[in-house]
């Protein structure tokens, strides 16, 4: 990909160089033609010497990008040669060279060249001061415009790089947070498993039935832990010395979460459909965080009259929906909050859709769960 980009840039640079060369050739040709026309428009007999000098002065314009000051000197020298010979040059090469110098070199250099050039053209009766000053002003304007455009392009490129960096930082922070929370759950499950196995071993000779029940619970916990380990595989966790160990929320605490937002004045209600049942700890945590982030976006970005949080327990999926009628002002698909919710859905193997509706915004997450004998109603 990098090699392809380098080739594209090289091809673009070559095309620009060819276009510039063709423009300079056309400019030199037109300027030379205009100068020859002005030289003989008063009935002066056509001679080889003035034409040759004019062609040489006009040809110098081909080097105006590389050495504009030298080109200006050459154009002035050509006019200075023609005046003593009794010809009246129009000064077209000098005017073009002066404008090119003002366009391509620093302002101090072009101003320093403007004064003697304008005085020379005026004293030799080639052109008036307004013509010289106008040519210099045109070149200065072109330079200012080009620099302004380049500054805008550089600023846009800088902002784009900063935006990409911020997006990467936000995504990495979210991955780190997910990995930390899932790590807590897995560590707890492993501890419970170890204690359960030890307890079952101790009571196995005397109470085999109780030991068998304990081992069944240990098996279920171990299966959940294995599922969590598979889901976090590939996520890199950066060290966070400020991490705090705390109980992780689950779907059983959604009532409390909704009540907290309701106390802020948000008209939010919670509806649960299907048969609620315990799910893997990581999946419940992701669903809880998705609801929390979606409600936070509603609180930050809209002023709704209705907010509905719906949990549908299906046979193979848990569907989480948060919908509001706040006028569609909630965060769009490119925001960090939406990106974080998608990360949380993806880490469980699910998906998340966030979109505007006719009168608000809706977030829908589909998170896979262990299959049961129930029939899922996806309507």
C-alpha positions as CSV (number, residue, x, y, z in Angstrom):
1,X,0.0,0.0,0.0
2,X,2.8,2.4,0.9
3,X,4.6,1.6,-2.4
4,X,1.3,2.3,-4.3
5,X,0.9,5.6,-2.5
6,X,4.4,6.6,-3.4
7,X,3.8,5.8,-7.0
8,X,0.6,7.8,-7.1
9,X,2.4,10.8,-5.5
10,X,5.2,10.5,-8.0
11,X,2.8,10.3,-10.9
12,X,0.9,13.3,-9.6
13,X,4.1,15.3,-9.1
14,X,5.2,14.5,-12.7
15,X,1.8,15.5,-14.1
16,X,2.0,18.9,-12.2
17,X,5.6,19.4,-13.4
18,X,4.5,18.8,-17.0
19,X,1.6,21.1,-16.7
20,X,3.8,23.9,-15.2
21,X,6.3,23.4,-18.1
22,X,3.6,23.7,-20.7
23,X,2.2,26.8,-19.0
24,X,5.6,28.4,-18.9
25,X,6.2,27.6,-22.6
26,X,2.8,29.1,-23.6
27,X,3.5,32.2,-21.4
28,X,6.9,32.8,-23.0
29,X,5.5,32.3,-26.5
30,X,2.6,34.7,-26.0
31,X,4.8,37.3,-24.2
32,X,7.4,37.2,-27.0
33,X,4.7,37.5,-29.6
34,X,3.1,40.5,-27.8
35,X,6.5,42.2,-27.4
36,X,7.3,41.8,-31.1
37,X,3.9,43.2,-32.0
38,X,4.4,46.2,-29.8
39,X,8.0,46.7,-31.1
40,X,6.8,47.2,-34.7
41,X,3.3,48.5,-34.3
42,X,4.5,52.1,-35.0
43,X,5.7,51.3,-38.5
44,X,9.3,50.6,-37.5
45,X,11.0,48.5,-40.2
46,X,11.3,44.8,-39.3
47,X,15.0,43.9,-38.5
48,X,16.7,40.7,-37.3
49,X,18.5,42.3,-34.3
50,X,15.4,43.5,-32.3
51,X,13.6,40.2,-33.1
52,X,16.6,38.2,-31.9
53,X,16.9,40.2,-28.7
54,X,13.2,40.0,-28.0
55,X,13.2,36.2,-28.6
56,X,16.1,35.8,-26.2
57,X,14.4,37.9,-23.5
58,X,11.2,36.1,-24.0
59,X,12.9,32.7,-23.9
60,X,14.4,33.6,-20.5
61,X,10.8,33.3,-19.1
62,X,11.1,29.5,-19.4
63,X,13.4,29.7,-16.3
64,X,11.1,32.0,-14.3
65,X,10.3,29.4,-11.6
66,X,13.9,28.4,-11.0
67,X,15.6,31.9,-11.2
68,X,13.0,34.7,-11.3
69,X,15.4,37.4,-10.4
70,X,17.9,36.4,-13.1
71,X,15.0,36.3,-15.6
72,X,14.0,39.8,-14.6
73,X,17.6,41.1,-15.1
74,X,17.7,39.4,-18.5
75,X,14.4,41.0,-19.6
76,X,15.6,44.4,-18.5
77,X,18.9,43.9,-20.3
78,X,17.0,43.0,-23.5
79,X,15.0,46.2,-23.2
80,X,18.1,48.2,-22.4
81,X,19.8,46.9,-25.6
82,X,16.9,47.9,-27.8
83,X,16.4,51.4,-26.6
84,X,19.9,52.8,-27.7
85,X,19.3,51.1,-31.1
86,X,16.3,53.3,-31.6
87,X,13.6,50.8,-31.0
88,X,10.6,51.2,-28.6
89,X,10.1,47.9,-26.7
90,X,6.8,47.4,-25.0
91,X,8.3,45.9,-21.8
92,X,6.1,42.8,-21.8
93,X,8.9,40.4,-20.8
94,X,9.9,42.7,-18.0
95,X,6.4,43.0,-16.7
96,X,5.9,39.3,-16.7
97,X,9.3,38.7,-15.1
98,X,8.4,41.2,-12.4
99,X,5.1,39.6,-11.6
100,X,6.8,36.1,-11.5
101,X,9.4,37.5,-9.0
102,X,6.7,38.8,-6.8
103,X,4.8,35.5,-7.0
104,X,7.8,33.2,-6.4
105,X,10.2,35.0,-4.0
106,X,10.0,36.7,-0.6
107,X,8.2,40.0,-0.4
108,X,11.4,41.9,0.5
109,X,13.3,40.6,-2.6
110,X,10.4,41.6,-4.9
111,X,10.0,45.0,-3.4
112,X,13.8,45.6,-3.7
113,X,13.6,44.7,-7.4
114,X,10.4,46.7,-8.0
115,X,11.9,50.1,-7.4
116,X,14.8,50.0,-9.9
117,X,12.7,48.1,-12.4
118,X,9.9,50.6,-12.3
119,X,12.3,53.6,-12.5
120,X,14.1,52.0,-15.5
121,X,10.9,51.4,-17.4
122,X,9.7,54.9,-16.6
123,X,12.9,56.6,-17.5
124,X,13.3,54.6,-20.7
125,X,9.7,55.5,-21.7
126,X,8.9,51.8,-21.9
127,X,5.9,51.7,-19.5
128,X,4.5,53.8,-16.7
129,X,4.8,53.3,-12.9
130,X,1.2,52.0,-12.5
131,X,2.0,49.2,-15.0
132,X,5.0,48.1,-13.0
133,X,3.2,48.4,-9.7
134,X,0.2,46.5,-11.0
135,X,2.4,43.7,-12.2
136,X,4.1,43.4,-8.8
137,X,0.7,43.6,-7.0
138,X,-0.7,40.8,-9.2
139,X,2.3,38.6,-8.4
140,X,2.0,39.4,-4.7
141,X,-1.7,38.5,-4.7
142,X,-1.0,35.1,-6.4
143,X,1.7,34.3,-3.8
144,X,-0.6,35.3,-0.9
145,X,-3.4,33.2,-2.3
146,X,-1.2,30.2,-2.8
147,X,0.2,30.4,0.7
148,X,-3.2,30.7,2.1
149,X,-4.4,27.7,0.2
150,X,-1.4,25.7,1.3
151,X,-1.9,26.7,5.0
152,X,-5.6,25.5,4.8
153,X,-4.5,22.2,3.3
154,X,-1.8,21.8,6.0
155,X,-4.3,22.6,8.7
156,X,-6.8,20.1,7.3
157,X,-4.1,17.4,7.1
158,X,-3.1,18.2,10.7
159,X,-6.7,18.0,12.0
160,X,-7.2,14.7,10.1
161,X,-4.1,13.2,11.7
162,X,-5.2,14.5,15.2
163,X,-8.7,13.1,14.7
164,X,-7.3,9.7,13.7
165,X,-5.0,9.7,16.8
166,X,-7.9,10.7,19.0
167,X,-10.0,7.9,17.6
168,X,-7.2,5.4,18.1
169,X,-6.7,6.5,21.7
170,X,-10.4,6.3,22.4
171,X,-10.7,2.8,20.9
172,X,-7.6,1.7,22.9
173,X,-9.0,3.1,26.1
174,X,-12.3,1.3,25.5
175,X,-10.5,-2.0,24.8
176,X,-8.5,-1.6,27.9
177,X,-11.6,-0.9,30.0
178,X,-13.3,-3.9,28.5
179,X,-10.3,-6.2,29.1
180,X,-10.0,-5.0,32.7
181,X,-13.6,-5.6,33.5
182,X,-13.7,-9.0,31.8
183,X,-10.4,-9.9,33.6
184,X,-12.1,-9.2,36.9
185,X,-15.0,-11.5,36.1
186,X,-12.7,-14.3,34.9
187,X,-10.4,-14.0,37.9
188,X,-13.5,-14.2,40.2
189,X,-14.8,-17.3,38.3
190,X,-11.4,-19.0,38.5
191,X,-11.3,-18.4,42.3
192,X,-14.8,-19.7,42.7
193,X,-13.9,-22.8,40.7
194,X,-10.8,-23.5,42.7
195,X,-12.6,-23.1,46.0
196,X,-15.5,-25.3,44.8
197,X,-13.2,-28.1,43.6
198,X,-11.3,-28.1,46.9
199,X,-14.6,-28.2,48.8
200,X,-16.0,-31.0,46.7
201,X,-12.8,-33.0,47.2
202,X,-13.1,-32.6,51.0
203,X,-16.7,-33.8,51.2
204,X,-16.6,-36.4,48.5
205,X,-16.1,-39.4,50.8
206,X,-18.9,-38.4,53.2
207,X,-21.4,-36.5,51.0
208,X,-21.0,-37.5,47.4
209,X,-24.4,-35.9,46.4
210,X,-23.4,-32.5,47.7
211,X,-20.0,-32.9,46.0
212,X,-21.6,-33.7,42.7
213,X,-23.8,-30.6,42.9
214,X,-20.8,-28.5,43.7
215,X,-18.9,-29.8,40.8
216,X,-21.9,-29.1,38.5
217,X,-21.8,-25.4,39.6
218,X,-18.0,-25.4,39.1
219,X,-18.5,-26.8,35.6
220,X,-20.9,-24.1,34.7
221,X,-18.6,-21.4,36.1
222,X,-15.6,-22.8,34.2
223,X,-17.6,-22.9,30.9
224,X,-18.5,-19.2,31.4
225,X,-14.9,-18.4,32.2
226,X,-13.7,-20.2,29.0
227,X,-16.3,-18.2,26.9
228,X,-15.0,-15.0,28.4
229,X,-11.4,-15.9,27.7
230,X,-12.2,-16.6,24.1
231,X,-14.0,-13.2,23.8
232,X,-11.2,-11.2,25.1
233,X,-8.6,-13.0,23.0
234,X,-6.8,-10.5,20.9
235,X,-7.5,-7.5,23.1
236,X,-4.3,-6.0,24.6
237,X,-4.6,-4.6,28.1
238,X,-2.2,-1.8,28.9
239,X,-1.1,-1.3,32.5
240,X,-3.4,0.9,34.5
241,X,-2.0,1.6,38.0
242,X,-5.1,3.6,38.8
243,X,-7.5,0.7,38.2
244,X,-9.9,0.1,41.0
245,X,-11.4,-3.3,41.9
246,X,-15.1,-3.1,42.3
247,X,-18.2,-5.3,41.9
248,X,-19.2,-5.4,38.2
249,X,-22.8,-4.3,37.3
250,X,-25.2,-6.8,35.8
251,X,-28.6,-6.7,34.2
252,X,-30.2,-7.2,37.6
253,X,-29.1,-3.7,38.4
254,X,-30.8,-2.1,35.4
255,X,-33.7,-0.9,37.5
256,X,-31.2,1.1,39.7
257,X,-29.6,2.5,36.6
258,X,-32.9,3.6,35.1
259,X,-33.9,5.1,38.4
260,X,-30.8,7.2,38.5
261,X,-31.5,8.7,35.1
262,X,-35.1,9.2,36.0
263,X,-34.1,11.3,39.0
264,X,-32.3,13.7,36.6
265,X,-35.7,14.3,34.9
266,X,-35.3,11.9,32.0
267,X,-38.6,10.2,31.2
268,X,-37.1,6.7,30.8
269,X,-38.9,3.4,31.3
270,X,-37.6,-0.2,31.3
271,X,-39.4,-3.1,29.6
272,X,-38.3,-6.7,29.7
273,X,-39.7,-9.3,27.3
274,X,-39.1,-12.9,26.9
275,X,-38.0,-15.1,29.8
276,X,-35.3,-13.4,31.9
277,X,-32.5,-15.7,32.9
278,X,-28.9,-15.5,34.2
279,X,-26.4,-15.0,31.4
280,X,-22.6,-15.0,31.2
281,X,-21.1,-12.3,33.4
282,X,-19.2,-10.6,30.6
283,X,-22.3,-10.5,28.4
284,X,-24.5,-9.0,31.2
285,X,-21.7,-6.4,31.8
286,X,-21.6,-5.5,28.1
287,X,-25.4,-5.1,27.9
288,X,-25.4,-3.0,31.1
289,X,-22.6,-0.7,29.8
290,X,-24.4,-0.3,26.4
291,X,-27.6,0.8,28.1
292,X,-25.6,3.1,30.4
293,X,-23.7,4.7,27.5
294,X,-26.9,5.1,25.3
295,X,-28.7,6.8,28.2
296,X,-25.7,9.1,28.8
297,X,-25.8,10.1,25.1
298,X,-29.5,10.9,25.4
299,X,-28.9,12.9,28.5
300,X,-26.0,14.8,26.9
301,X,-27.4,15.5,23.5
302,X,-31.2,15.5,23.5
303,X,-34.2,16.7,25.5
304,X,-36.7,13.9,24.9
305,X,-40.2,13.4,26.1
306,X,-39.9,9.6,25.9
307,X,-37.0,7.2,26.4
308,X,-37.6,3.4,26.2
309,X,-35.1,0.8,27.3
310,X,-36.1,-2.7,26.1
311,X,-34.5,-6.1,26.9
312,X,-35.7,-9.0,24.9
313,X,-34.5,-12.5,26.0
314,X,-34.6,-14.7,23.0
315,X,-33.5,-18.2,22.3
316,X,-30.1,-17.4,20.9
317,X,-29.8,-13.6,21.4
318,X,-30.3,-10.9,23.9
319,X,-31.6,-7.8,22.1
320,X,-31.0,-4.5,23.9
321,X,-32.8,-1.4,22.5
322,X,-32.6,2.2,23.7
323,X,-34.9,4.6,21.8
324,X,-35.7,8.3,22.4
325,X,-37.7,11.0,20.6
326,X,-35.3,13.8,21.3
327,X,-35.3,15.1,17.7
328,X,-32.4,13.0,16.4
329,X,-29.8,15.1,18.2
330,X,-28.0,12.2,19.8
331,X,-24.5,11.3,19.0
332,X,-24.0,9.9,15.5
333,X,-22.2,6.8,14.3
334,X,-18.8,8.4,14.3
335,X,-18.7,9.4,18.0
336,X,-16.6,7.8,20.7
337,X,-19.6,6.7,22.7
338,X,-21.1,4.8,19.8
339,X,-17.7,3.4,18.9
340,X,-17.3,2.2,22.5
341,X,-20.7,0.5,22.4
342,X,-19.8,-1.3,19.2
343,X,-16.6,-2.5,20.8
344,X,-18.5,-3.9,23.7
345,X,-21.0,-5.7,21.4
346,X,-18.2,-7.0,19.3
347,X,-16.3,-8.5,22.3
348,X,-19.3,-10.7,23.0
349,X,-19.5,-11.8,19.4
350,X,-22.6,-9.6,18.8
351,X,-23.4,-6.4,16.8
352,X,-24.7,-2.9,17.4
353,X,-26.7,-0.6,15.2
354,X,-27.1,3.1,16.0
355,X,-29.1,5.3,13.7
356,X,-31.4,8.3,13.6
357,X,-35.2,7.9,13.3
358,X,-37.9,10.3,12.2
359,X,-38.1,11.9,15.6
360,X,-35.1,10.7,17.6
361,X,-32.4,8.1,17.9
362,X,-32.3,4.3,18.4
363,X,-29.5,2.0,19.6
364,X,-30.0,-1.7,19.1
365,X,-27.6,-4.4,20.2
366,X,-27.8,-8.1,19.5
367,X,-25.7,-10.2,21.8
368,X,-25.5,-14.0,21.4
369,X,-26.5,-16.1,24.4
370,X,-26.5,-19.8,25.2
371,X,-29.2,-21.6,23.2
372,X,-32.2,-22.9,25.2
373,X,-35.4,-24.6,24.4
374,X,-37.3,-21.3,24.1
375,X,-38.4,-19.9,20.8
376,X,-37.1,-16.4,20.1
377,X,-39.5,-13.7,19.0
378,X,-37.5,-11.3,16.9
379,X,-40.5,-9.1,16.1
